[in-house]
Amino acid sequence: MFMGEFQHSIDEKGRIIIPAKFRDLLGTSFVVTRGLDQCLFVYPATEWELLEQKLKTLPLMKSDARAFTRFFFSGATECEWDKQGRVNLPSNLRQYAKLEKECVVLGVSNRVEIWSRSTWEQYFEQSEESFNEIAEKLVDFNFDL
């Protein structure tokens, strides 16, 4: 399981160091794609395969399903570590997530998320204010903390 928040920077070539404990869980080959809320999602190969199988069950005749799978898969790229434990993020993904220098790397259960620091701080501030309301809504899903 991935968890925790780490501050990192991205270099001029688009490379970022991912925390060692995340690298161990991601393995040698993993998938990076556009995530929700203007961040990047990073999946170990096994989790990506599970997600791919779930997305294949979406109804092709529904425009929302087609749009989401296009968005998600068109941005996906298989990545590997360099010798220094960095991953080179493609420019289209860096542009999508507005990654320039300061970044935040989050562990979120079955995936890693990469955020620009400013986007993360803004998102966190807005979400923190409504955290209790969000938790209350999850009760509708039979979820209890």
N, C-alpha and C positions, 0 to 999 in steps of 0.2 A: 504494500500500500504506500502511496506517495502522500506525504504531508509535510507542512512547514512552508515558511516564506524566507526567501533569500534575495539579497540585493546583489546585482551583478551589472557589468557594463558590456556593451557590444563594441567590438573594434571596428576600424574603418573598412575592413574587408567583410563585415557581416558575421563575424564569429563570436560566439558567446560560450562561456564556460558554464556547464550545468553541474550542480553539486554532486560530489562523488557518490553519495548514497543513492541519488536518483540515477546516475549513470549505471550503477550496478543493477538496478531494477529494470532499466530500459533495455539493457543488453547491447550487443554490438551493432544491431540494425534496428531502426525504429522509424515511426512515421510522424512527420510534422505537417499540420494543416491549419487552415483558417479555423479559428474557434469562434465562439459566440462572444458578444460584448467587446469586440475589437481586440482580442488576444489571440495567441496561437495555442493550439492543443498539440501535445506531444504524447504519442501512444507507443507502448512496447508492441512488438509485432503480434503477440498473442492477443492483446486487447484490441488492436486494430482489426484483426481477423474476426473477432466476435462482433465488433461494431459493424463491420462490412456485411456480415450475415444478417444482422438486424435491419440494416438499411435496405438490403435487397428485398425485404418483405413489404416495403412501402408500396402502395398502389401506384403503378406507372400512369394510370389515367388521371390522377390528381395532380393539378399544376403545382400545388405547394410541395408535394413530395418530390416532383421532378426538380423544382427550383432548389430545394434544400440539398438533394444529393449532388446536383451540379456544383453548387457552392462549395460543398464539403470536399468532394473528390477532386474537383479541378485544381484546388489549392494544395492537394496532398503531395508530399514528396518523401521518398525513403532517404534516410540520412544515416551517416556513420560518424564516429568520433575521429578526430585527428589525434596525433600522438600526444598532444597536450590536454586532451580531454575536452576539446571544444567541438561545437557543431557549427557548420557554416550554413546560415539561414539564407535561402534564396531571396533575391531582392523583392519579388512580388509579395512574399509573406512579410518581409520587414516593412514594406510600404503599407500593407493592410493593417498591421498592428501598430504602425507609427513608431517603430523601434529605431531610435537614433543613437543614444549613448547609454543613459541610465535605464536599467531594466529590473524587473522583479520576476523571480522564478518561484512558482507556487507548486506545491504538491497537493493534488485534489483527488484523493482516492485512487482511481485507476489510471489517472493521467497527470501530466505536468502541464502547467500553463505558463506562457511567457508573455509578460505585459510590459508596455512602456511604463516607466515609473509614474509619470504624470497621469496617464490614463488609469492606472491602478489606484493611485491616491484619490482621484476623483470618484471612481467607482466605489471604493471602500467607504469613503465619506458618505456618499448617498445611501449605500446599502446599510451602513451601520445605523443610520437614523431609522430605518424601517426593519431592522433585524427582528424585533419582537413580532411585528405584524407578519413578516415572512414565516417565522416559526409557527405562529398560530394558523396560518393557511395550510401548513404541512400536515396539520392534524387531519385535514380532509383526506389525506392520502394514507391514513392509518400509520403515521410516522410519529414516534414519541422519543423525546430526548431523555 
